[in-house]
C-alpha cells in the first residue's frame, strides 16, 4: 500500500528518492488562501514555522491516521472505507512530501535535519500501515462486496488490494518480516547510491587555464599552483609564481559542457574517464540493491524484480518490454551506424589522420561542431532569445491559450517560502476559480538538489460534493546565473526541460480525481512521462516560440530561420540518441531482470550490452551504471521514457500539430487525458484522445505504435513501417 516506489525522472523529472505507494498528498493548507497575509509555515503548513515543527507535524499525522483506522475497523460502507483509506494516505504523506522537498531544497541545515528525522519517524509508521490486517481486510471487503458505485472507487479498491499484497501482507510472518527488511534495505541503498553521486562527483585539475574555453570557465573552479620563474629584479635568480588553472568537477551537467565545447582532446579524455568511473562505492551499493530487489521479487512469487514492478504497467511483463526494445534497436541500427561513421570521418578530417578512431569523449564535441557548422548556430545568440522571464511568459501562454486560464505570481504569506528566489504561481480559471498552485525554485545554489524535478506538496482530491482539495506542486531547477549579466538566459535544451517539467506539473494541477491515489502523475509508470514529453513539442514549434521568445535587449522576435536551425540540429543525430536511450533501458531491464547466475558481474553485463546496442566504444575502467540515478527512481522502468516518446509523437501528430495552441486542442487534452490522472486505464485514455493507432497489443501487454516517432526522426523506411505497426 504505502510501500516505497521510486519517483519519476527525466531527463530525470520527478526525482525524489522515494514515495509511498498509496499516495503522496497533504493536509489542506493555507496555501490555497490567496488573501491570507498572516504568518504561516513552509508550504502553508502552520506546524512548519520552525524546524522543530516537523515533530508535531508527524505526531498529528499519526494521531489522525489512528482515528481513521479505528473508524475503518468498524467496517463502515465500502465507499467510506475507500474514502477513509484515501484520507489516511493524504494525511501521512503530507509529512513525507513536505519533509522530502525540504530535505532536498531548504538552505537552512536545521530544517533539513528535522525533515530527515521526520522521514525516519514516519517511515516507521508506514511499516505499521503496510502490515495492518484491519486495513487490508477492509480493503478486500470493499473490493468484493460490489457496492462501490463509481469506476474510480472500484479501481481504487483493486489497486489498494494489489499495493497491500506487493508489500507482502498476505505472506506468512517469517516471509513478511523478510520482505519488510528487504524493503528497508533497498530504501537505504537507494539513498546511499544517490548520496554517493553527490558526495563523490570526481574532479580533474587542468593547467594552464588556456586549455579551457572561455564560454565554460564560469562553470569551473579557478585553481593555482606554484611554478618557478625568472625574477624581474635579478636576472638569473628564481622566485615562485602562480599559474592559473581550472578544476573540473565531473558531475554530469558540467561534464557534458566540457565534452561538448573543449577542443583539447586530452582534457576531454581526462574528464570523461574520471566522470565515468566514480563514485567507486556504488559498485557495491548497486550489487546489493540488485540482490535485495531480486530476493524480494522471488519471495513475492516473481522470477525477477522487473516482473514484480510491472504488475500494473501497460507492458505487463519484462518479455514484452525487452521485445519492444530489441525491435527498436534493430530499427535504428542502420541509421545509427551511418551517423557514427559521419562523426568519425569528421574527426579524421580535423585531425588529418585516416586511421584515428572515434572515442567516447569525442562524440559530443564533434556532433556539436557539425551542428553548429551545418546550421550556423551560436549558443550565445540562441540564449539571447530565451531569457528566463520570457520563458515563464511561455508557460503563461500555454495555460492561457490551451486552457483559458491565467498563470500568474501570487504573494506568499510570511514563512511560506524556503528561499528568497522562490516564486508562487496560481492557475486561475475565470469560471472555475483557482485550479492549483505551483512553486518555482529556479536557480542553482549550494546544497540544493542538483537536477530538475517536479515535487508534489499536495494532491487533488474530492473532499465533499462541494469542496475539492486543490493540488500544490513545486518545480525545482538549477539554472545558472551568469557572472556578467543580471538576466538569466537558457539554452534551448534548458527550455525544453522547463516545458517538460511543466507538463508534469500540469498533469497534477489539472487532474480532478475523486481520490488523491490517482491524482495527477499517479498513473502507470510507463504512462507517467507522456504529458511531459508532449509539452516539449511546444518548446520547438515556431508558432508557439514567436509569441514569447524575444531578444532580451532589443525585443526582437526569435527568427523562424533560427528555430528551424535549432530543430534541424536537434534531429541531426536522432538515431544515435535513440540508440543510447534503448541501451540504457536494456541495461535497466537486464540488471533487474531474471538472474540466471549468481553472483553476476554488472560491469561485464553493461559492457556486453554496449557492444550489442551501441556504437560507442566501451573503455575499461568506466562504469555508467554507478552514477545512473534512474536505477533508483525507475528500477526496471526506464523503458517508460521510450514509451512516452512514442505516445507523445502520436498525440502531437494527430491532435496538436495542426493548431498547437487551439482552445479545442487544450480542451481535449484536459478533458480526455489530464483530468483523469490514473483513474482510468492509460491505454483507454490514449485511444479516447486520438483514436486507434497509438497502442499495439503484443504478447499480453501493450506497447506504443512507433510510426509517428520514427517518421518525425526520419528513421522510417518501408521495412520499419511494417514492423512499427
N, C-alpha and C positions, 0 to 999 in steps of 0.2 A: 504494500500500500504506500507507505512513505519511504520505501526502500530507495537508496541512493541511485540516481542515474546521473549521467554526465550531461551538462547542458551543451547547447549547440555552438558552433563557432564557425565562422568563416572564414571566410578568409581567416574565419575564425571566429564569428558572430557569436552570440550569447555564450559567453565564455566562463561562467562560473565553474568552480571545481566540482560542485555537486548541487543537487537539489532533490527534495523528497519526491517520491513517486506520485503521491496523490495530488499534491498541489504546491503552489508556491505563492501564496497570497497573504493579505494583511488585514488587520483591524481597519475599520473605517477611520479615516484621519481627517484632520482639519485641512489637509492639502486640497480638499475639494471645495473649501470655503474661500472664495477669492476676496471676500470683503473683510475677512478677519485679519487684523493687523497686530493683535496681541501676540506675545512671545509664545513659541512652541518649541518642540524638539526636532531632531533630524527627521526629514521627510514628512513633517507634520505630526509625528508621534510625540505626545506630551511627555511620555516617560524619558525620551532621549534628549532632554535638555542638558544632561551631563553624562559622562562615561558610565558612572555607576547606575544610571537609569536602565542600562541593559539588564541588570539583575532583576529589577522589578518587572521589566517587560517580559522576561522569561517566566517569572513566578506567576504573573497574571494569566499568561497564555496557558500554562499548565493548569491553573485553577479553573479557568473557563472550560478547558477541554475536559477536565474531570467531571464537571457538571453535565456536559453533553454526553459523556459516556454513561453516567448514571441514568440520564433520560433514555438513551438508546437501550439500556439493559431492561427497561420496562416494556420493550418490544411494541413501540407505537406503530402507526401505519407505515407501510413500505415507503411511501413518499416522504414521511417525516424522518425515517431512518436515513435515507439518502441525503435529505436536506441537512440533517444534523451532522452527518459524516463530512459534508462539504464545509460546514462551519468549523468543525474541528481542524480540518486541513487549513482553512483560511486563517484561523487563529494561530495555530502553531507555526505556520510558515511565515507569518508576519515577522516573527523573530528571525527565522532562517534567512530570509531575503534581506532584511534590513541589516543584519549583522554581516552578511556576506558582502553587500555593497560597501558598507562601512570599512570592513577589513581590507577591501581592495582599493579604496579611493580616499579615505579620510587622511588628512595630513597630520592630525594630532595622534601621537603614539598612545595616549591614554584611551582615546576612543577605540583605536584598533585593538588594543589589548583586551578591553572589556567586551568588544564584539567577538573576539576569539573565545573568551570564556563563555559567552552566551551560546555560541555554536556548540561548544563541548557539552554544556548542560542540556541544551535542547536535544542534542543527538542522543543522549541517554534516554530522554523521554520518548523520542521517536522509536527507540528499540522497544520500549514498553507498548507503544501503539501497534507496532508491527506484529507483536506476539500476543495481542489481546483477543482472546477467543470470543469474548462477548461481542466485540465489533465484527469479527469475522462471521460469527453465526447470524448476526443481524443482517449483514450484507447478503449472505446466502438466502436467508428468508425473503428479503426484499426482491432478490432476483427470481426466486422460484414461484412466488405466490401469484404472479400475473396481474397484480392490481396497480402497477405503475402505468400511468395514463399517457405519458409522452415518450416519444422515441428517445429523447435525450436522457430521461430518467432511466429508461431500460438500459441504455448504453452505459450510463454511469454505474449502474449496479453490476453489469458484466465486467467492466474494466476494474472496478474496485475488487471484485472477486479474484480476477486474474492477478492484480497487483499484490493482494494479500498472499496468494499462493506462490508468486515469484519470490516472496520473502521467506517461504518455507514453512508457513504456519501450519500447513496440513501434514507436516512430516513428524515422525517420532521425535521425542525430546532430544535424543542424542544427536540426530542429524540436524535438527533445528538449531541446537547450540553451535554446531559446526558451521552452519550457514551464516549465523549471526557473526561468528568470529571471522569468517572469510569476508563478509561484507565490511566489517570494521577494518580488517587488514587492507582490503582494496582501497577503501577511503583514505587510509593513512598513506598508502603507497602513492596514490594519485596526488595527494598534497605534497608528498616528498619529491615526486618527479617534477612537479611544477615549480617548487621552490628551488630545486637544483638548477633548473634552467635559468631562473632569475639570478641566483647567487653565484653561478659559475658560467658566465656567458663566454669566457675566454677573451684573450686580447693578444695583439701583436704590436710591437713598437717599431715605427718606421722612421729612419733617418736617411737623408735630410728631409725637411718639411716639403721641399720642392717636388718630392715624389708623389705627393697627394694633390689632386686637382683642387683648385680654389673653391669650386661650387659645392664640395662636400666637407671642406675643412671645418665648417661650423658644427658638423655632427661629431667631430673627434676632439679628443683632449690634447691640448698642446703639452709637450714634454721637452725636457732639456737634458743634455749631457755635456760633461766637460771634455774639451779637446785641447790639445797643446798647440799653441800658435806663436808666431814670432812677435815679440813686443815691439810696439812702435817707438818706444823710448830708447830701447837699446838693441840695436840690430845684433842678432846672434844669440840673445837670451830668450827664454821662453816663459810664457805665462799661460794659465788655464783660461780658456774661452768657452762660452756656452754655445752649443749647436742646438737649434730648434728641430724638433720632430713632432710626430703625432702618434698617439696611442689609439689604435682601432679596437674598440670594444665590439667583439664579434657577435653581438645579439643580432637577430635576423634582419631587423629593419636597416641598421647601419651596414651590416654585411652586404645586403643586396645593393645598396647605394655604391659601396666600394666596388663590387663586382661589375656593376653597370658602367661606371664612369671613370675608372682608373686605368690609364694607358699602360702603366708599368706592370708587366705580367708577373713579375716576382712578388710584387705587393699583393696582387690578386690571389696568387697561389698561396702565399702565407696566410692571408685572411681566410681563404676557403678551407684550408687544411685545419686551421685552428677552430674555426666556427663549426666545422663538420665533425669534430672529434670530442666535443665537450657537451655536457658535463659527464665525466667518466663514471661518476657514481650511479648514473641512470642505467648503466648496463645491468647491474644487479637489481635495481628497483624495477625495471621493466620485466626482467625474467620472473621476479617474484609476483608481479601483478598478473602476468600471463598465467602462471601456475595457479594463483588464487582464483582467478576467474574461471579457469578450466575446471578446477575441482568443484567449485560452486555449481557450474553447469551440470557436471556429472551427477552430483547429489540430487539435482533437480530433474534428473532423468533425460538430460540432453547430451548429445555427442560432443558439443562444443559450446563455448561461450557465445559464438556467433549465432548458433541455433537458438540459444536461450534468449538473446535480446531481440530476436526478430519475431516474437510471437504475435505482436500487434502491428508489425510493419506491413507495408504493402507487399514487399518482396516475399515475405513469409518464410523463406529458407535461405541458408547460405548458398545452396546449389543454384538457386535462381540468380542470386547476386553475382556469383563467380562466372556463371554462363554469360550473363549480360556484360560483365567487364571484359571477359575474353573476346566476346563478339565485337565489342567496341575497339579493343586493342587491335584486332585484325583489320578492322575497317579503316583505322587511321595510320597503320604502319607504313604503307607505301608512300603516303604524302609526308609523313614524319621523316622517313629516310631521305626523301628529296630535300626537305628543309635542312636536315643535318649536313648533307653534302654541300649545300649552298653556303652554310655558315663556315664549314671547314675550308671551303675554297676561298672565301674572303680572307680568313686568317692566313692562308698560304700566300695570297696575293700581297697582303700587307707586310708579312714577314719576309717575303721573297724566297721562301723555301717550299718546294713542292712536296716534301716528304713529312713536313711537320703535321702533327695530329691535333685534333681539337680536344682540349682538356675541359674538365667540368668547370673550372674557373674562367673559361673563355666565353661560354655561351652568352651570358648576359651582356658582356662587353660588346661582342661583335653583332649580336642582334640589335642592341641599342644603336650601334653605329650604322647598321643597314637601314633601320627605321628612320633615323634622323636624316640620312642621306637621301633615301627614296622619297621622303615626304617633307624634307626641309624643315624639320621640327626643331625648335629651340625651347628647352624646358622652361626657361625664364619667361619667354613670350607666352607660352601656354598658360603658365601660372598667373600671369598678369590679368587674365580674364576670369580667374576663379578665386577672387578674394573671399575670405570666409563669410563676411556679411552678405555678399551677393549669393553665395551658395545656400545660406539659410533662407534667403528670398526664394531660391529654387524650391526648397521644401514647402514654403508657404504657397507657391504657385501650384504644386501638385495637390495640396489639400483643397485649395480654393477651386481649381478647375475640375478636378475629378469628383470631389465630394460636396462641393458647395459650402464648405466650412472655412473658418479662419484658423490660422495657426500663429498665435501671437504670444509675445512675452507677457507674463503676468507677475505681479510683485510677490515676493516671498515674505512670510512672517519672520520676525527675528528668531534665529535659532534653527530655522528650517534647512538652510544650506550648509554644506560642509566645506566650501571654499568660495572666495570672492568671485572667481571666474564662472561659477555655475549659473546657468540660466534656467528659468522655469517657463515652459511653454504650455499653452492650453489649446486643444482643438475644440472650437465652438461652432455649433450649427445654429443658424438663425431660427429654425423651428424646433429643433430638438434640445437646444441648450448645450451645456458643456458635455463633451463626449469622453474626455480623458486628459491626463496631464503627463508631460514629458520633461524631465530634467536633462539638460545638456551640459556635460563636463568634457570640454573640448580639447584642452591643452595638456601637453606633457609636463610632468613635474616629478621630482624625486619621490620614490616610494610608492608611486601610483601604479595600478595595474597597467602593464606595458602595452597591451594591444588595443583593439577596437571591439567593443562588445555592447550588447543590449542586456540590461539588467531589469528584472521585474521588481517592483516595490509592492504593488497591489494589483490583483487581477479582478476583472469584472465578474460580477455575479448578481443574480436576481435575489433581492432581499425580501421583497413582498410584491404584490401586484402593482404597487405604485412607486416602488423605490428600487433603484439599481445602484450597486456599488461601482463607482467609476474606476477604471484602471489607471494606474500610475506606473510609469516606466522611467528608466534612465538610460541615456546613450552615453557611453564613455569612449573617448578618442584620445589620441596622443599627438595632435597636430603640433608642429614645431613653430615657435616664434622666431622670426629671423632677427639677427643681431642688427641689421642695417635698415629695418623697416618696422613701423608700428602696425602695418597691415599684414595680417596673416594671409598667405596665398597658398592654395592647394594645387598639387599636380592633378592630372586627370584621373589617375588611379585612385587618389585620395577622394576625389569627388564621387567616383563610383562606389567606394567603400561607404561614404556618408549616405548615399542613396540606398545602398544595400541594407545598412543597419536601420535606416528609417523604414524600410519595408518590413523588417521585423517589428518595429515599434507600431506601425500602422496595423499590423495583424492583431496586435494586442489591444490597441486603443479603439479599434473599430469593431471588435468582436462583441457580440451581445448574447452570450450563452447564459442559460439558467444557472449553471454550475461553474465555479472557477476551475474545477477539474479539467474543463475543456476550453477555458478562456484563451484566446489568442494563439500563442505558439504551442499550446498543449495539444499537440497533434502527433500523428505517427512520425517517427524520426525521419523516415525517408520522404516526408512531405514538408517538413518544417522549413526548409530553405527555399521553397518555391516562391513565396511572395517577395522575399528579399532579392532573389535573383531576378525576378521580373522588374523590380524597380531600378535595377542597374541600367536597364534599357533606356530609362528616361534620362540618364546622365550621358547618353551617347546620341540622342536624337536632336538634330539641329532645330527642329520645330519647337522643342522644349528649351534647349540651351539659349536660343536667341532671345528668349523672354526674360532671362535673368543674368546671363553671363556677359558682363561688361568690363571693360578695361578699368582697373582700379583708379587710374588717374585721369584718363580722358573721357571715360564713359562710353567709349566705342563698343558697339555690339560685337560679339565674337564673330569673326568672318566664317561664312559657310565653308569656304575652302579649308580653313584650319580644322574645322570639325571633321570634314571628310578625310583630311590627312591623319587626324588622331585615330579615327576608326580604321582607316587603311593600315596604319602602323600596328594597331592592336591586333588585327587579323593576319598579319604577315606570317607569323609562325604559330598559327592556330593549332595545327596538328601536333606540333611539339608540346605545346602547353597541355592539350587534351591528353596526350600520351602520358605526360607526367602525372596528371591527376588520376588516370587509370592505374598507373604504377602505385601511387600512394594508397589507393583503395584496395588493390590486390595485396599489398603488404599488410594492411589492416585486417583483411579477411583471413590471410594466411596465419598471422601471428595469433589471432583469436579464433582460428578455425580448429578443426579436428586434429588432435595431436596423435600422429601415428608412431612417433618415437619420443621417448623422454629420457634424458633432457634433450632439448632442441637447441641448436646453435642459431640464435637470431641473426647474428652477423652474416652467416652463410646463407640463410633464407633470404635476407634483404639483397645480398649481392647476386644471388641466383635470379631473383625476380627482376632486378635491374637489367641484367643481361638479356632476359627474355622480353621485357616490355619497355625498354628504354634504349635510346642510342647513347645516352650519357655513360661515359666510362666509369667503372667502379674503381675507386682509389683505396688501396689497402690502408686501414687505419682511420677511415672516415665512416661515420655511422649516423645516417639521417634519423634513425629510429630512436635515438636517445634524446632528441630535442624536438620531437613531433608531438606537440601537446594534444593533438586531435585523438591520440590513443586514449587520453583520459576522457575527453568530452564526447568522443564519437567511437568508443571501442566497438569494433565490428560494424560501424555505421558510417564510415567516411564516404562510402559509395553514395550516400544521400546527396552530396553536392552534385554528382553527375546526374542523378535522378532530377534534381531541381533544375539543373541547367537545361535538360531536355524538356521538362514540363513548361518552364518559363519561355523557352523559344517557341513552343507551340502556342501558348497563350498570347504572346506578343504578336505572332504572325496572324492568328485567326481573329483576335479581338482588338488589339491595341494599335497595330501598325498603321492602319488607315487613318486614324484620327486619335493619337495617343492621349490628348487632353480633353477629349469629348466627355461631357457630363454623362452621356449614355454609357460610355466605357466605364466610368467611375462607378456608376450605379450598379452595373453588372458585377464589377469586381467586389463591391461592398456587399451586395445582397445575395450573391451566389457563391462567394468564396470567403471573404474576410470575416463576415459577421458570424460564421458558424464555428470558427476555431476548430476544435476537434470533436464537435458534437455530431458530425456525420462522417461517414466513410470518405476518405480523401479521393478515392477513385470516382465515387459518385459526384463529389463536388466538382472535380475536374471535368468530367463528362457533361455535367449540367451546365458548366460555364461555357465550354467551347464545342460541345458535341463529340461525336465519335472521332477516333483517330488521335487521341492524346495518350491513351494507355493501351498496352497489349497484355494479354493473359498468357503466361508461359509456365508450364510445369507446376501448376497450382499456385503460382504467385503472379504479381503484377509488375511489369517493367514499363518504362516510358517508350513511346514511339520516338525514335531518334531522327526522323526525317527532317523536321524543321531545324533542329540543331545543326545537323550536318550540312544542310542547304545553306544556312547562314554562314557557316565557316568555309563554305566552298569545298567540302570534303565528300560530297555525294556524287558518286558515279552510278551507272546502271546497276552494277553488282551490289553496291551498298544500298541502293534504293530498294532492292528486293529484300535484302536482309533486314533493313531497319523497320519494316512494317510488320 
